[in-house]
Amino acid sequence: MTRGATLDLNAYLDGELGPEESAEIEARLETDAEARERLETLARQKDRLGAALAAIADSAPADLRTARLERQLAGALHRRMSPRRPFAAAPWLRGGGRVAAAAALVAFGWVAHGSWAPQAPGVPEYVSEAMGAHQVFAEDLVRPAEFTGGAIDTAAEWFSSKIGAQVNAPDLSGFDMTLVGARLLGTKEGPLAQFIYEDAGGARYSLTLARHPEDRPLAPLQAVDYPDRAVVYWSTPDIDFTLIGKKDGMSVRTMASTLAERT
Amino acid sequence: MDGRAELERRLNDYVRSLRRYALVLTRDTDAAEDLVQDTLTKAIAAADSWQPGSDMRVWLFRILHNTHMSERRRARVRDDARLMLPEAVDDSDPTTRIELQQVLDALSELPEAQRLPIVLVALKEMSYAEAARTLDVPLGTFYSRLGRGREALRKIVGGMKTTRLKLVV
């Protein structure tokens, strides 16, 4: 057997070959007894070595300092994975979105309302996506919304079918907020429905709704402090909600609290 | 499972793999644990340089590998020292135990350039590309060293069996 053929057997054994190359090897194995034997030897050797290495490491007593360092590293990396760059990857921001403010994201615990849970170290991806969408679409008064006026009701039906759960634009007229537009966005987390509201002073607010993944825990009502914007998010078993608005405008927290009670 | 718990579980798996690799590199259980701890300490200090989404395991293995190499350069340890791995522990079946020890003994006969590719692939199903990045060698070099090393290992293990057979007879 040539050396090249042996190398191919190694790659085949380790799952490094594509389907076509694997098929070629398998065809050869059917007719080449020497290659079959070689592959069996390689597989047995790899298994034994894996088992031997596993046995020596697992027999070592647990080292407390290692365990402590392991936990510290988990903490450091978890913070790294937290949303300091929350919407840099959002599709509509690629190639020009101004996201510098996101770097200054500060999460804080908000305990003004007894039922509000302490702030988690990171915010869910859907909140980051909602923030990106809010900055790009809701605050831009020139760019038209995808649906306006009476078309929003029809849009809500379409959104519901795309998201896989019933979504609609809640009535916020009690807060003197007017629904001015809606759009559906594709994100890496799935479709996201965005409803845009305007207050009496013309400040823009957005409520985004996404399908709540079954395998994720329900987020209680929580607030995060982005620069110049207030963000509150919560989950129901079907929908993840994010409400975003100006800090100095109508209280996003109050509105979110009312909406969460309704949902 | 929340993100932090999931991360801790993954890290725990990686640390076990790192310890196995460290044992092969250092040939000593205490030195291996020290190397793992140095690696974790450096990783904590460099956590900000880790790119979320990139492969955490390769990142950790690279830190461990580079730490070991620079320590060894400092200590001027000769590379021809034999690999002295602790005995494999598996008392369920004496035959298996002998076989496992045999393959470790055979591994110790190989030059390090061939030994490390074999170990990295055997450890935790690391891909060739990941293992080559860990060792900082081109993929083609990694590929041929792995092939040569496994072939040499096969011959050594075969030779051991023959010797044992002769002794029994």
Interface residues (C-beta under 8 A of the other chain):
Chain A: R3 T6 L7 N10 A11 D14 G15 E16 T41 L42 Q45 K46 R48 L49 G50 A51 A52 L53 A54 A55 I56 A57 D58 S59 A60 D63 R65 T66 L69 E70 R71 Q72 L73 A74 G75 A76 L77 H78 R79 R80 M81 P121 G122 P217
Chain B: D2 G3 R4 L7 E8 L11 N12 V15 R16 R19 R20 L23 V24 T29 E33 V36 Q37 L40 T41 A43 I44 A47 D48 W50 P52 M56 L85 P86 E87 A88 V89 D90 T96 E99 L100 Q101 V103 L104 L107 I118 V119 V121 A122 L123 E125 S127 Y128 Y143 S144 L146 G147 R150 E151 L153 R154 V157
